Amino acid sequence: MTIKTNHIERYYDSHEVEGAELTQSVDHYLVIQYLILVLQWIFHEKGIGVVSNVNFYQTDNPLETPISPDIAVVEGLPENCKPEDKSSYSVGENSPAPRIVFEIASKETWWQDLEEKPTKYYAIGVNEYFVYDPNEQTGRTREWRTYSRLIGWRKSPLTGKFELIGKDKKGRLWSDELASWLVVEPAGLRLYDAREQLRLTQSEALQQSLEAERLRAEAETRRANIAALEKQKLAEKLRELGFNPEELI
């Protein structure tokens, strides 16, 4: 299934949404770019695309205010879809909603990210929604003070409603859609698979593969050198005993 792209032109495709964050901090930008690369590698060759800051619509109203998540994972996107693609997406019967959405919070957006957007993303059909704050303190108030910098919601298979995802004893969140643990580390938000192996970008996976091949080649060379040395020692011992190694089978 391929979702419809660029088949509509709406007012907010060429105008800023009132109250939307117009700039990104360096931390904000780096988190988004890193997560995009990790998610792209998780879903490569699976017909699932990763986009950033594109407009999602639900109605035919030309003035509908779109939902524009920092990161959205959408099934059915073409394989050559680029994260910076500014297409508009009309969510409907033949065009699925994002499976997963990420918002990277800031002091200007945390209220909307935590109070308003869970309802909006649930209404549009998102299965999982995660908010990550790259900063230690953004001024969160009320009950959000008790939460750390990572908060997630999941559509319950029993009730069909959005519910907060509980954390394990290590403070991690499990994503069903990503089959991954979401972990806040000093370096930022990181993803680990069920075996607790770090999820990699394509570049990191290639580097890891090349390093593994280098180590394998070095080990093979060492084994060959040891075998040659042992063969030489054996030949010398046979000569000491009066045998010609070359005449022995």
N, C-alpha and C positions, 0 to 999 in steps of 0.2 A: 504494500500500500504506500503510495506517495502522497503526501499532503499537499494541499494547494498553496502555492507561493506566488507572490506578485500578481495575483489575479484581482486585487482590489487596490484602490488608491483612496486613502482616507485623509481627513484633515490633519490628524496628528502624525501622519507619516512625514510631513514636512514642517510641522510646528511642534514646539516644545510643550509637554504636558505641564500645566501649572503646578508648581510645588515640587517638580521632579529635580533630583540632584543633577546639576549640570557639570560638575567636575568630580574627579576622583583623586584621592590621595595616592601617593606612590604605593603604600602598603595595600590599599584597596585594589589598585590596578594589578600589582604583582600576584596577589592571591587569585584573582580571576583568571589571569593568564596561565598560572600554574595548574589550577583545577581544570581548565579547559583541556590542556595537554594530557593530563591524567585520564580524564573522562573519554577523550577521543581514543586513547589507546585501549581502554577497557571495552569500548564498543566498536572498535575498528572491524570492518568487514561484516557487520551485523545489521546494516541498514538502519542504524540509529545515529542521528546527528546531534552535535552539540553547538548551540548558538548563544550569542550574548547580546543583550539589550535590543532585541527585536520586538516588534509589536504583535501581540496576540489579541484578536477580536472574536466576539461571540455573536454579534447581531449584525443586521444590515443597516443600522443607523450610521450615516456618514460621519456623525460627530461623536460616536462612541469613544470614550476614553480607553485606550488600550492598556493591557498589562504588559510590562516590559521588564522581565526578570534579568538579574545580572547574568545568570547562566540557566539555560534550559536544555534538557535532554529530551529529544523528540523522535519517536519512532516513525520511520517512513521517509525521512529526509534523504535526498540524493547523496551518494557517497562523496561527491565533490563539494558538498556544502561547507562553507567556511564560517567560522565563529563570528566574523565581523559582517557577514551578510546581513543587510538591512531590510530584507524582505518582510512583508507583512503576512501574518498567518491567520487564517480564518478557521477557528476551531468549530468543527461540526461533525456530521455523520461520517463523512469520508475524509476527515482531517483531524486526527487525534490531538488531544491536549498533551502538553509535556508530561512525561512520566515522572521526572524529577526536576525540581527547581532549587537553585541556590540564590540567596541574597547575601551580599557582603555588607554588613551593617556599618554605620558611622554615627557620629553624634547627631547628624542631621536627619538620618533615616531610621534609626533603631525603632522609634515608636511605630511608624508605618509598617516596618518589617515584622514586628512582633504582635501588634494589635490589629492591624487592618488586613495585611496581605494573607495571613492564613485563611481567612474567610474567602477572599477573592480567589486564591489558588484552589481551594476546595471546590468552589462553585464552578471553576472552569474545568475541573476534572483531573487535577494533578494528584498523583499517588503519594509522593513524598516531597516535603518542603523543608529545607534546612537554612538556618540563619547562622552565619559565622561572623564574629566581631574580631578583626585583626588587632584591635587595641585593647589594652587591659581595662580601661575605664572609658565609657562613653556617656556616663550620666544616666544610666538606666534607673528607672524608679519603680515604685510599687513592687509587685511580686517578682518582677524581672531581676531585682537586685540579688535574689537568691540563686539565680541561674548563672552558670559560667558563660563563656564566650561562644558556646555552641548549643543550639537548640533545634529540635527537629519535630516535625509532625508527620503522621502516616495515616492514610485512609484505612480504617479498621475493616477487616474482612467480615466481622460480625455485625457491626452497626452501620458500616458504610460512611461513618463520620470521621472527620479529622481528629486525631488524638495525639497528645504529646508523647514522644518516644522516650521511654525510660532509659537511663544510663546504667551501665554495669558498674561494678565496684571500682573499676579503673577510670570511671568518668567518660567512657566511650559510648558512642551511639552506633547502633547497627542499622545499616541500610539494606532492606530486602532487595530493592531495585538494583543496587550496585554490588550486592553480595560482598559488602565491605564494612569494616569498622571505620568510623570517622573519629579521628584523634587529634586533639589540640596539643601541639608540641611547641617548644621554643622557636623552632624554625617556621611554624605556622600550622595550618590544617593539613593533615596527612591522612591517606586512606590505606588500610591494610586488608588483605583478603582473610578468609576464614582460617587459614593456617598462620595468620599473623605475619605474612610477608608483605613488605611495603609495595603498594601499587606504584608502578613506574610510568613515566612518559615514554613515548616511542624512542626518543633519543637515549633515555636512561636504560631502556630495555636492550637497545642495540649495544650500548657500551658494556652492559653486563654480559651480553652474549659474547662480545669480542674478548672481554677479560676472561671469561670462562674458557674460551677456545685457546687463549694464550696460555693459561695455566695448564690446560690439558696437553698442549704441545710441549710445554716445559717438562711436565711429568713424564711424557712419553720419551723425551730426549734423555732424561735422567735414568729411566728404566733401561734404555738402550745402552747408555754408557756403563751402567752397573753390570749389565749382562756381558758386555765386551770385556770389562775388567775381570770378571769372574772367569770368563773363557781363557783369558790370557794367563791368569794365575794357575788354572788347571793345566794348561799346556806346559808351563814351567815346572809344575810338580811332576808331571809325567816324564819330562826330560830328566829330572833329577833321579827318577826311578829307572831310567834306562829305556824308556819307551819313546817312540816317535809319534807325537800327537797326530801328524798328518796321515799315518798309516792306520790309525784306529778309527773305527766307525762310531 
